[in-house]
Amino acid sequence: MEYESLVNGVVRHLGGIGNIKHATHCATRLRMQVHDEAKMDLEGLETVDGVYGIRDIGGGEVQIVVGTDIENIYGEFLAITGYSADDAPEPAESAEFSERTGASEDKEASAVGVGKAKPRGSSASLVDTLSGYGRKVMDFLGGTVGPVIPIYMCCGMIMAFLTICTTFLGLDADSGVVEVFNGVANAGFYFMPIALGWSAADKLGVRPALGALLGMSLLYSTINGAEGLDIFGIPVYTVSYNGTFLPIMLGVPFMAVVFHLFKRIIPKNMQYFLLPLVTMLITVPVVLLVLGPIGYVAGTGFSVVFQWLQAHAKFLASALWGAFCPIGIVTGMDKAVYAINMNYMNSVGYDNLFCPGALAANSAIGGATLAVWFLGSRSELRQLSASAGITAVLGITEPALYGVCLKFGRPFLGSVCGGAVGAMFASLVNLKQYAWAGPGLMTSPTYIAPDGDMTNFILCLVTIAVSVLAGFVFTYVLSRSDAKHIYDKA
């Protein structure tokens, strides 16, 4: 088994298999939740061969960066631990593990921290409290958006592929093939509330089907964009929910509160029938009357802010965003911004600020990491930095960030500076992304204009080159004087 040593090391430093309460993954990270944080050895976890870095979310959750072969690593984890991927996943012998660890078997309650009392006499500063809430919000957004990103990545790439086929390969733009796959590409964005509803509900320990049902309800023909609708005589604000992000992201947390409250009240033998009914009867009116309109207005407000930035401060905003992106990836805030940005792209048809800036930042991370390959002499470090640097330019940055940039510090600063320079260049040439996809060389076809004009695509490739060079040069300059001491020490 190729990853047996890696998985065994991860499990051991998380306190053993009996201490693992929940396990899943995203594009490059294992996302683990444990029963008892005191049993974790995070310092030891960072030393496991194959672990690029860790992110301690708090509340017993830790994210472990293991690279792009995440599917095989997670499969090895399932095989070794006996977890089931179909059960969200939970240990097959969860009752036995709960007895040994003293943990509750109620996954749905524990997912939102129900019943966790604060110890008497404990206190926290206002800053710590706000920081804790901020981490929870970012974790909720990242944990919700992360699992559904492949949908929008696929849809964006289909749009780009159709543009290539109709412009350069002679495919008739009015053909049935184009019509079908254009429908597939647009469906992912149109039905965004359904996918996000499922993912958000799963994140908060609610039955995912209920979150999806809430999204379906918002999109139903008699509700979506309906005029003159009322609930108990209270008028419902007219909102078109297709392609929206914030309404469902406000609605599902409220649903979670209702769900877990009545889960305690309704007898267990009646919950299968009554719990979904009561949850929807309470949630839907509140979402349609209050939370949905608030989310829609807030989303519109974000679009107005984006348009103002593009009109009055685009150059500065691009530089700041390009510099912030590496920090955003580490903190998980990047996914929250991307999710809101999807909503903006749906409304105007392109993005010439955030996606191009993220493209520059990812490329700069790759350039900074390749500078370490150039400056270092240890074969192990050179091999890691070369593969991680190329992967970052292609679009997956975590191995480069955690395995090289954050570890040595100066490459991280080089990537921040390089991202700012690359983003300013993208702003200068008014680079536009026409279909949402993760930032990187692999998704560069999304920069081809819908009419087939290749100018913007060429500018995309130039932006990548400028950003890689900027990240490389900044890291080289920052490290050259004592590179041997920095990168060649054991």
N, C-alpha and C positions, 0 to 999 in steps of 0.2 A: 504494500500500500504506500503510494508515493508521499502522502502527507501525514502518515501515521505519527511521526515524531512531533510535527507541528501541532496536530490536534491534541495529542496527549499532553504536550507542554501547556497548551492553552487551558485545557480542562484542569490540570493539576494546579495551576496558579490562580484559577478562579475558585479554588476551594473544593475541587472534586465534583464528580458528576451529580452528587446529591444536592449540591449547592446551586446548581443551575436551574433557574425557574422558567426561563423563556429564551429561545434562540432563533434568530433569523439572520438575514444578510441583505446588503445592498450591493452596489456595483463592485466595491473593493473591500468592504468591511464586514466582519462578523459582528452582529449586534446581540449582545448577551445581557441578560438580566439575572441577578443572583438573589437568593434568599437572604444571605447574611454578608454584608459588605466587609465585615471584620475578617472573614476567611479569605478574602482576595489578597493576592500578593502582586500588586501592579508593577512594582520594580522588577520582580522576577519575570513577570509576563513580557515586559519589554525586551528581555534578554533571549526570549525563545527564538530560535533560528526560523526565519520566515515571517516574523512579525515586524512590520516596518514602523509601527507606532500604535499608541492607544489613545483613546479619548474617554476620560471618565465623565459621564454625563451627570452622575449623581443619582440618588434614589435607587442604587443597586444596579444601574445600567452602565455598561462599558462597551465601547466600540473598538474593535481590534482591526487595524489595517493590515491586510494580508496580500493585497495585490489583485491583479485582474483575473487570476484563475480561481475566482471565488466559488464558482459552481462546483468544481471538483473538490475544493477544500471543504465546503459545506457538506457535500456528499460523503466525504470521509468522516466528517464529524457525526453525521447521522448513522453511518455504519458502525462506528466505534462506540458511540454512546447509547445506541438503541432508541434514539429519538425518532419520532415520526413526522415527516414533512407535512403530512396532511392534517396534523393536529395542532398546528399554529406556531411552532411545534412544542409539545410537552413530552416529558419523559414517559416512556411506556409504563414504568412502574412508579407513577407519580405518588400514589398513596404510600408506597414504601419509603420514597425519598422524603415525603412530607413528614412521615413519622420520625425519620432519622434526624431531620433538620429542624423539626418543630415549626415548619412553614405551613401556611394555609393552602388548601387545595383549590381555593376559589380564585381561578386565574382572572376572571372578569372583574372581580372586586379589586384584586391587587393591582391590576393594570392602571387604575386611576388613583391608587393610594387610599381606597376607602378603608376607614377604620384604623388608620395609622395615627396614633396619638403622639403628641409632642411631649417628651419627658418633662416632668415638673422641674422647675428651677432653671431650665435651659432658656437661653435668650440669644437673640441675634440682632445685629444692627440693621437699620433700615436698608443700608446698601447691600448687605448680605441677603436680606429678604427679597429685595427687588431683583438682585442678581439671580437668586434661586428661581424666581418666577420667570425671569427672562430665559434662563436655560431650559425650563420646562416648555415654554412657548416655542423656542427654537427647535427643541427636540420633537415636539408635536408636529411642527411644520415639516421638518426634515424627514421624520419618520413616516409622515403621510405622503409627501410628494415623492420621496425616493422610490418606493415600490411601483409607482405609476409612470415614472419618467420614461421607461422603455416604450410605453404607448406613444408618447409625444415625439420621442426620438424616431420611432418607426414612421409615424405619420409625416414628420418633416422630411425624412429621407425619401419617402414615396413621392412627395411633391417635387423634390429635386430630381428624382429619377425620371418622373414624367416629363419634366421640363427638358431634360437631356434627350429623351427619346423623341419628343415631338419636334425639337429644334434641330437636332443633329442626325437622328437616325431614321427620319422620314415617317414616323408614326403619325397617323392622322389624328389631329387634336379632337375631332368629333367622333372618333371611333368608340365602339362599345367598351374596349379594353381601357381606354383613358377614362371614360365615364365611370366605370366600375371602380378603378383604383383611386380616382379622384374622390369618389364617395367614401372609400375607405380612409383616405388621408384626412378628409374633413370630418368624418364621424368621430375620430378620436378627440378632436377639439370641441365639436358640438356637444357631445355627451360627457364632457369633462366632469360635471357635477356627479355623475353616477360613479365613475372610477374613483374620484376623490372621496366620495361618500363612503364607499366600501373600505378604502384604505384608512380613512380617518377613524371609522368605527372600529376597525380591527386594532388600530393603535391604542384606542381608548378602552378596549375590553368590551365593546358592545358587539352583538351579533352583526357581522359585516353586511349581511343581507338587508338589515334595517337601514344602514347608512346608504346602501345603494338604492333602496326604495325611496328614501327621502330625496335623493337626486332625481330619480325617475318622476317623482311627484312634481318637482319643480319644473320639469321639462314637458309634462303632459299638456296636450293642446288646450284644454280648458283652463289651465293655470298659467302657463308660460306666455307672458305678454298679454294676458287677458285684461280687458277693460270693463269697468263696472262691476267687478267682483267684490263680494263682501262676505264676512264671517260674523254671524250673530249681529248683523246690522253695522258692523265696523268695516269701512271700506278698505280694500286691499290695494296697496300701491302697485301700479302696473310696472312689471319688471320682466325683461327678456333674460331668462336665466341660462340660455344656451351659451357655452363657452366661458361661463363665469367661474371664479375661483373663491372669492371671499364669502358669498352667501352660504355655500355648503360648509365651508370651514368654520363659520360661526354656528351653523345649525347643528352639526354633529356633536360638538362639545356640550351643547345644551341637551341634546338627546342622551348623551352619556350620563348626565346628572339625573335625568328622569329615569333612565333605564336602571341605574344602580340603586336609586331611591326605592323604586317599586319592586325591585328584586328582593329587597329586604322585607317588604310588606306583604307581597302576594305569596301564599303558600306554595311550596315547591311543586306539589303535584298539580298546580294550576298554572304555573309559570309558562309552560310551553304554549298555552293558548292565550292567556291573558296578558302576559308581559309585553309581547309585540304590539297588541291592540292598544293597551293603555299608553305605551310609549309613543306611538304614532298619533293617537288622539290628542295628546298634549303637545307634542313637538310641532306638528305641521301648522296649527294655527299661529303659534308663537313665531315660527320661522317666516310664514307668509306675511304676518302683520308687523313684525318688528325686525328680526335678525336679517331676513333676506333683503329688505329695502336698505337697511344700514350697510350691509355688505356691498350691495350694488352701488350705493352712493359713494362709499369709501373707494371702491374699485374705480369708479368714474373720476374721483378725486385724484387717485394715483395717476391716471392717464393724463389729467390736466397738468399735474406736476411734471410728468415726463415731457410733455409738449413744451412747457415753459422752460425746462432745462435745455431742451434742444434748441429753443429759439433764442435764449438769452445767456446761457452759461454752459453750453455743450462742451467746449474745449476743457474748461476746468472740471466739469462733472466727469468727463471721460477720464481725465488724469487721476482724479480721486478714486473713481471706481476701479480703474486698472490697477492702482496701487492697493486697494482694499481687497480685491478678489482673493489673493493668497490667504489673507487673514480670514476672509469669509469662508473659505473652504475648510480651514482648520476648525472654526467655530460652528460650522454647519449653517451659517446664515445665508450662504450662497443659494441654497435650494429654496429658501423662503423668497428671495428676490426673484429667482427664475420663475417661480410659480405665479407671482404677481405680474411678471413681465409677459408670461404667456397670454394673460388676459389682455394686456395692452396690444400685443402683436395681433391678436384676433380682431381687435377693433380697427387698427390702421393698416394692417397687412405687411408690416416690416418693423424692424428695430434697428436703429442706427446709433444706439448708445450702450445698452447693457450687454447684449450678446457680443458685439464687436469688442467691447472692453474685456469681457471674459475670455474671448479668443486670444487677445493680446496677452492677458495674464497667464493663461495656461501655457502659451508658447514661451513666455519669459521664464516660467518655472522650468520648462524643458531646457532652455538655454543656460540657466544658472546651474542646473544639474550636470549638463554636458561640460561646463567649465570645470567642475570638480573632477570629471573624468580626465580632462586635459591636464589639470594641475597635479592630480594624485599619482602615486606610483604603486601603491598596494594593489595587487591584482584583484582581490576581492572587492575593494571599493570601486575600482575602475569598471569592473563587470556590472556591479549594481548601478552605478551612476550612468553608465552608457545605456543600459536597458530601460532604467526608470526615466532618463531624459527623453529618449525617443518616445516612450509611452506617453509622457506628458504632452509632447508636441501633438501626438495623435489625439489626445483628449482625456486621458486618465491620469490625474496628477497626484493622487494620494501616495503611491510608492515613492515618487520623487520628493514630495513635501516631507513625509514622515521619515523616509529612509535616508535622505541626504540633507535637504534644505534646513529643516528644523534641528536636525542633529548637530549640524556644524554652525548654524546661525548666519554666517556671512552669505551663503547662497540664498537664504531666505530673504535677507535684505536686498540682495541683488535681484531677486525675482520681483520684489515689491517695486523697486525702481524701474526695472525693465518693463513691468506691466504698465506702469504709468506712461513711459515713453511710447510703448506700442499702442496704447489706447489713445494717446494724443495724435499719433499718426493716423489711426483709424478715423478719428474725428475730423482730422484735417482733410482727408479724402472722401469724407461722408460715406463710409462703408456701411452697407445695409445687409442684414440677414432677412430673407424673405419667408423662411419657414423655420419654426423652432426646432432646434436640435442642440445637443450638448456641444460646447465649444471645443474645437480641435480640427486638425487637418482632415480627419476621417469624415467629418460632416461639412467640409468646405463646399460641396455642391449646393448646399442650401443658400449660398450667396450668389448663385446664378439668377439673374433677373427673370421674372416670369415670361418676358418676351424673348428670352434667349440671348440677350446682350451679355457678352462675356466680360465686359469691362470691370464690373463690380467683383466678379470672381477672381480676376487677375489681381485686383487691389487686395482681395482677401489673402491671396498667396503672398503678396508683398508684405502685408501686415504681419503675417506669421513670421516671415523671414526677418523683418525689422525687429520684432519682439524677441525672437530667439537670439539674435545678435546682441540686442540691448541687455537681456538677462545674462548672457555669456560675458559681455564686456564689463558690466558692473561687478559681477562676481569675481572676474579675473583681477580687476583693479583692487577690489577690497581684500583679496586673498594673496596676491602675488608675493608680497614682501615676506610672508612667513607661511607660505602654502605647505612647505615640507613639514613644519611643526603642526599645522592644523590637520592636514588630511592624511599624513602618513604615520601618525602615532597609532599604536596598537589599541 
